[in-house]
Amino acid sequence: MLTVGDTFPAFRLTAVKGGKEGLGGPGRSFTEITGESDPGKWKIVFFWPKDFTFVCPTEIAAFGRLAGEFADRDAVVYGVSTDSEFVHLNWRLHNDDIRDLPIPMLADVKRELSEALGILDRAEGVPLRATFIVDPQGTIQWVSVYGLNVGRNPQEVLRVLDALQTDELCPCNWEKGKATLDPEALFEQAA
């Protein structure tokens, strides 16, 4: 599995657009997203196992509710599964929790991105619940992976992004607006 410090793989995937544009129907609902899309932005790329399941829409909707918070931090959010763009669109149309989802849903149908990242579940052949924070230079700065049955906490992803963007030492449970660590001051206290 790729990890912190690795370059996020190049990709080119079809996606259902976020927001109301994504509900325009085949031919109007889709766009292409690549690793070069949204240059200069931080990227939050999260994967879920399958559409039309139970845990997945709770996570997807939670990321959607935080889309504005991520945008305020100069970050874009991409949701990805190995389902097709047609399945994504149908799911959005029939699930109230994600119907107005403001983030794109990418279709990794050939499993190329999931395989390149090393996040396919060996038994099921679907992506694990992996989340990557990628800096504007394309370097992975944070990775979190959950099994198929446990949902993640998108608020924690936002907290980690905040910490990464300080470029400072952040203590356990640090939150935006709190003090970061000053190694010189800590060394002087210990002396």
N, C-alpha and C positions, 0 to 999 in steps of 0.2 A: 504494500500500500504506500502511496506517496504521502509525504509528511512535511512538516515545517522545514522550510528552506528549499524544497523542491519547486521546480517550475510547474505551474498548472498546465496540463496538456492543451495543445491547440485543439479546437473543436469547431464544428459547423453543424448546427442542429435546427430543425424546424420547431417553432414554438407557437402556442396559442398566445396571442397578445394579452397583456394585462388590461384590466378595466373593461369598460363597455365595448371598446374596439374588439376585444376577444370574443364577443358574442355576435359578431356580424355574419356568421355563417361561413362555410367553406369558401375559400377564395378571398375572403375579406378578414377572416379571423386570424390568419397565420402570418408569421414573419420568420425570417432567418436570423438567428443569433449565433455569433462566432466569438472566439476568444478575443477578437479585435473590437467587438462591439463595446460601446461605452468606454472609450479610451480615457485614461487618467482617473478612472473611478476605482474605488475598492469594490470587490465583488464578493457577495455572499452566495455561495452555490450549495444548495442543499438537495439531497436525494431522498426519495421515498420508494418503498417497494412496489406498490401496485395502486392503480386507480380503482375506484369503487370498493374501497376497503373501509375499515373502521377507525384506526388510529390516524392514518394519513391525513384525512381532511381536517382533523383537529390541529395538526401541526401546520398544514398549509394555510389555513385560515389565520392562525396566530402570526405566522410570518407576514401575511397580508395586512393584518391590523398594524404591524410595526413598519410597513413599507415607508411611510412618511418619516419615521424616526431614522431609518437607514438612509433615506435620501438627504435628510438634514446633515448627515455625516459624510456626504459625498460618496455614498455606496449604493450599488444596485443589488437587487435580490433576484436570483434565478432559481426556480424550482425545477427539478429534473426527475423523471422516471423513465423506464424503458417502454412505457406505453406509447402508442402513436399519438400524433397531434389530433386525430379524429376522436380517439378515445378521450383525450383530455377535454376537448370541446364538449363532447356529449356529457361527460361527468360534470363539467361546470354548469351546463344547461339544466341538469337534473339534481344538483345539490345546492340547497340554499346557502350553506356555509361558505361556498367558494364561487358562487355565481358571479359576484362582482369583484373577484380577486384582482387586486391592482398590479400583481407581478406576473411575468410570463411563465408559462409551463412548458418546459423544453422536452422534446421527444428524442430520447437516446435509443431508438428502435434497434439499431444494430449493436448496441451495447459497447460501442467503441470508447466513449468517454468513461463509462463505468469500469470497463476493463483496464483502460490506461491508468485510472486512479487506484485500481486494485480493491474495489469495494463491492464486488458481486458476492452475494451469499453463495457458498459452495453447494449447498443442498438445493436451494430454491432457484438459483440463477437470476435473482433480482437484486437490485441495489440494497445494501444495508442503509440504515438511516444515518447517512454521512453528511456532515456540514463542513465546508471549507471557507475560511476567510482568506482572500487573495488580495495582495496589495496592488497598487496601480502599475507596478512593474511586472506583474504576473507571477510573483513568488507567493507560495502558500505560507501564511503566517500563523494559522491555527487550524486544527482538524479535530473533529469530534465524531465518533462513530458509535451508534447504538444498534442493538439487535433488532430483529423484526417486530417484536411485540411491545417495545417501550418507546413512548414518544419523548421527544427532546424539548428543551426549554428555549424558544427563540429569544426571550428576554436576556438569557445568559449570553447568547451570541452577540446581542447588542452591547452588553456590558464588556465583553472581551474586545469587541471592535473599539469601543471607547478607550480601553486600556492600551491597545495597540497604537492607536492614533496619538496618544500622549508622547510616545517615544521615551518614556520615563520608566523607572522601576515602580511597579504597582503592587502593593501588598495583597494578601489574601482578602477576598471579598471587597476589594476596592470598587468604588462607584464613582461615576463622573461627578466632578465638583469636589471630591475629597482630595486630601493631600497625597502626593506620591512620596516615595522614599528618597531621602538625600543621603547617599552613602558616606559622604564626608561628615555630616552631622552625626550619623550613627556611630562612626568610628571615634569621633571626639567624645561622645557620651560614654563609650566603652573604656576610654583611656583614663 
